[in-house]
Amino acid sequence: MNPSEVADRYFEAIRARDIESLLALYADDATVTLPNGSLIEGTVAIRAFQTDVFNRGAPIPTPGSHVFGPQAAAVEIKARLPDGSLRSTANFFYLNGENRIERLCIYAQGT
């Protein structure tokens, strides 16, 4: 998979609340940095975090503008929150040599 396909599959899995498909995109030692600076390390922790997010009625992301490089992707997102409001965010994907997500940094405007 190339970075564009990884990003597409990531958002498909998030919208479908498909934890197994989502985790298949990550390297075992992947990290996720949240907008508040919290760091989630490894797929066990990512599974626990994302399952909790899904259970709370996770935001529904709509990808927008994007830039792709050989091992990276940046995607602007409009995320509809459970209360119906919209949040502007961006995901920065960094892939390893196997085109799996080794680092995901999430930025949220105004946080």
C-alpha positions as CSV (number, residue, x, y, z in Angstrom):
1,M,0.0,0.0,0.0
2,N,1.1,3.5,-0.6
3,P,0.4,6.4,1.9
4,S,-2.7,7.4,0.1
5,E,-4.2,3.9,0.4
6,V,-3.2,3.7,4.0
7,A,-4.9,7.0,4.8
8,D,-8.1,5.9,2.9
9,R,-8.2,2.6,4.7
10,Y,-7.6,4.3,8.0
11,F,-10.6,6.6,7.5
12,E,-12.8,3.7,6.2
13,A,-11.9,1.7,9.4
14,I,-12.6,4.7,11.7
15,R,-16.0,5.4,10.0
16,A,-16.9,1.7,10.2
17,R,-15.8,1.4,13.8
18,D,-13.7,-1.6,12.6
19,I,-11.0,-2.0,15.2
20,E,-9.3,-5.0,13.6
21,S,-9.0,-3.3,10.2
22,L,-7.7,-0.2,11.9
23,L,-5.0,-2.0,13.9
24,A,-3.8,-3.9,10.8
25,L,-2.6,-0.6,9.5
26,Y,-0.3,0.0,12.5
27,A,3.2,-1.3,13.1
28,D,3.4,-3.2,16.4
29,D,5.5,-0.4,18.0
30,A,3.4,2.5,16.6
31,T,2.7,5.7,18.5
32,V,-0.2,8.1,18.4
33,T,0.2,11.7,19.6
34,L,-3.2,13.3,20.5
35,P,-4.0,17.0,20.2
36,N,-3.5,17.4,24.0
37,G,0.1,16.0,23.7
38,S,-0.8,12.6,25.2
39,L,1.2,9.7,23.7
40,I,-0.2,6.3,23.1
41,E,2.4,3.6,22.5
42,G,1.9,0.2,20.9
43,T,-1.0,-1.6,19.4
44,V,-2.3,-2.9,22.7
45,A,-2.7,0.7,24.0
46,I,-4.0,1.9,20.6
47,R,-6.7,-0.8,20.7
48,A,-7.8,0.2,24.2
49,F,-7.8,3.9,23.3
50,Q,-9.7,3.5,20.0
51,T,-12.2,1.0,21.5
52,D,-13.0,3.6,24.1
53,V,-13.4,6.3,21.5
54,F,-15.7,4.1,19.4
55,N,-17.8,3.2,22.5
56,R,-18.2,6.9,23.3
57,G,-19.6,7.7,19.8
58,A,-16.4,8.8,18.2
59,P,-16.2,11.7,15.9
60,I,-17.1,11.0,12.3
61,P,-14.2,12.2,10.1
62,T,-14.6,13.6,6.6
63,P,-11.1,13.8,5.0
64,G,-10.4,16.9,2.9
65,S,-7.2,18.4,1.5
66,H,-4.2,16.1,1.6
67,V,-0.6,15.8,0.7
68,F,1.2,12.5,0.2
69,G,4.9,11.7,0.2
70,P,6.9,8.4,-0.2
71,Q,6.4,7.4,3.4
72,A,4.1,10.1,4.8
73,A,0.6,11.6,4.5
74,A,-1.0,14.8,5.8
75,V,-4.8,14.9,5.7
76,E,-7.1,17.8,6.8
77,I,-10.3,16.6,8.4
78,K,-13.7,17.9,9.4
79,A,-14.8,15.8,12.4
80,R,-18.4,15.8,13.5
81,L,-18.6,15.3,17.2
82,P,-21.3,13.4,19.0
83,D,-23.0,16.7,20.0
84,G,-23.3,17.6,16.3
85,S,-20.5,20.3,16.2
86,L,-17.7,20.3,13.8
87,R,-14.0,20.3,14.6
88,S,-11.1,21.0,12.2
89,T,-8.3,18.6,12.6
90,A,-5.4,17.2,10.7
91,N,-3.7,13.7,10.8
92,F,0.0,13.3,10.0
93,F,0.8,9.7,9.1
94,Y,4.4,8.5,9.1
95,L,4.9,5.0,7.6
96,N,7.6,2.5,8.1
97,G,9.4,0.5,5.4
98,E,6.4,-1.9,5.3
99,N,4.0,1.0,4.7
100,R,2.4,0.5,8.1
101,I,1.7,3.5,10.4
102,E,4.7,3.9,12.8
103,R,3.6,7.3,14.0
104,L,0.3,9.2,13.8
105,C,0.2,12.8,15.1
106,I,-3.3,14.4,15.4
107,Y,-3.7,18.1,15.4
108,A,-6.9,19.8,16.4
109,Q,-7.5,23.5,15.7
110,G,-8.1,25.5,18.9
111,T,-6.7,22.9,21.3
